[in-house]
Each structure stands twice: as C-alpha cells, then as structure tokens.
Amino acid sequence: MSSDAGSSDAGLPPTPSTSLRPRGRSTRDRPAKAPLSVDVVVDAALAILQSDGLDAVTMRRVATALDTGPSTLYVYVQGREGLLLAMLDRVLAGVELEPPDPARWRAQLHALLARTRAALTAHPGIAAMTLVESPTTPAVLDLVENLLGILLAGGIGAQDAAWACDVFVLLATGAAREDDVRYRGGGDEDGAGAGGLRARAERVRETFVGLPPERFPSLVAHAAQMVAGDRDERFRFAIDIALDGMLARKC
C-alpha cells in the first residue's frame, strides 16, 4: 500500500479557499446613503404624496423609500401626524408673504390667499391637514400673522380681523380641496383642462335649464349665471364679499 493511502484527500482536487467563494455584495460596495434629517424625511414623504396621494404617505412607506426602518423615522417626526404636519409646514413655508401696507392691503390679501391656495393645490391632499386641530407649525403661524397684519392694516377691527383669519384660511383650503377633488381629472373623461371644465359647466347648465320651471323657476331662469366664471373668479368673489361684509360692519 502506498504511503499516501492514509490520506483521505489523496487524489482529490484541492478544496477552494473560502476567500474565493461567491459572496454577497459588501456594504462597502454600496452607494452611501444620505444622512437622515427632518428635511430628508419630508422630501421623501412629499415625493410619495405627488406620486401616490396622501393615503400612501405612511411611516413604513417613507422608511422603505429611505432604506431604513419605520422606527428610525420617529427620531425626526412624531409619527404620521407629525410627518404630515411637517409636510404642511414645508408647503406653506414656500408661500411668499406680504409686508402689510395700508395703501394696498386689499390687493395684498388677494395675492397672499391666491398663493396659499396655489401652494396647497400643488400638493394634492395636503390642504386637509389645515383642518386638524389648529396646526401651529412655524410656517402656519407666519402665514396667519401676515394675514392678521394685513387685515389690521386695512382698518378692520381687531376682533373681526381675528375671526376673519379663520374665514380666509377656510376659503383658501376649501378651494384647494375642491381643486383636488373636482378638477384633477380623477377618472372623469373630461379631465381638468379648460375644455373639460367648460364641458362640465355646460352639463350643469343644461341640467338647470331642463328642470321643471314651476318648481325651480329661479334656477331655470338663471342657469347661465349659476355656472358663469372660472375657479379664480369665484375665489376672488368669495374673498371680496367677506371683505365687503367686514367693512360694512364698521359703518
């Protein structure tokens, strides 16, 4: 018997070194993740909002987008409600404010509310966050401070001006919610373009015209007026009648 017979590995190919075996990708090979922060978390949440809507913005979904665990996000925001408030704050922080000027306070009010509505409309669903229990984020407080200052500069009494802040915030958020629900297409074959809105208004007008005149005499007679004007005209009208009412109270 050969002197090598006692070796169990005789005649077998050498065992591959473990260093040469296939292995998973090293974490050192992966692109470095951006450090987490409130801004990074809000950025990810706003991206999900734009792509999939407000209901899709969850702690788990945002964590997945950031390649981390949901519990990690609690370091930066206080749960989903805190996240949504942080998103609202970011959106409203982009609204340009108006230094109150008694000489042009009415135009300033229109401009501020139009920009507020536009910012909310640009982020579908976020307007609903203004309906939670009096959000007091820094940007919300800055906006309300500016709104109150403009009304006071216009000579509106302190109590009327304070209550009017609620009225005007509701007008802006209500208009933004209407933009979200009614005018974004949402499966409507007409879509949200000008042509689609005109077609929708014409259908409503035809509905009014076709009503029994003995029961709905005013709607039948004024069907055209009921559907006249675009969203912006109606929004301005709502602001103006609220302002005119407050100014009349001073007389």
C-alpha positions, 0 to 999 in steps of 0.5 A: 500500500502506498504511503499516501493511502492514509490520506483521505484527500489523496487524489482529490482536487484541492478544496477552494479557499473560502476567500474565493467563494461567491459572496454577497455584495459588501456594504462597502460596495454600496452607494452611501446613503444620505444622512437622515434629517427632518428635511430628508424625511419630508422630501421623501414623504412629499415625493410619495404624496405627488406620486401616490396621494396622501393615503400612501404617505405612511411611516413604513412607506417613507422608511422603505423609500429611505432604506431604513426602518419605520422606527428610525423615522420617529427620531425626526417626526412624531409619527404620521401626524407629525410627518404630515404636519411637517409636510404642511409646514414645508408647503406653506413655508414656500408661500411668499408673504406680504409686508402689510401696507395700508395703501394696498392691503386689499390687493395684498390679501388677494395675492397672499390667499391666491398663493396659499391656495396655489401652494396647497393645490400643488400638493394634492391632499395636503390642504386637509391637514389645515383642518386638524386641530389648529396646526401651529407649525412655524410656517402656519403661524407666519402665514396667519400673522401676515394675514392678521397684519394685513387685515389690521392694516386695512382698518378692520377691527381687531376682533373681526380681523381675528375671526376673519383669519379663520374665514380666509384660511377656510376659503383658501383650503376649501378651494384647494380641496375642491381643486383636488377633488373636482378638477384633477381629472380623477377618472372623469373623461373630461379631465381638468383642462379648460375644455373639460371644465367648460364641458362640465359647466355646460352639463350643469347648465343644461341640467338647470335649464331642463328642470321643471320651471314651476318648481325651480323657476329661479334656477331655470331662469338663471342657469347661465349665471349659476355656472358663469366664471372660472375657479379664480373668479369665484375665489376672488368673489368669495374673498371680496364679499367677506371683505365687503361684509367686514367693512360694512360692519364698521359703518 
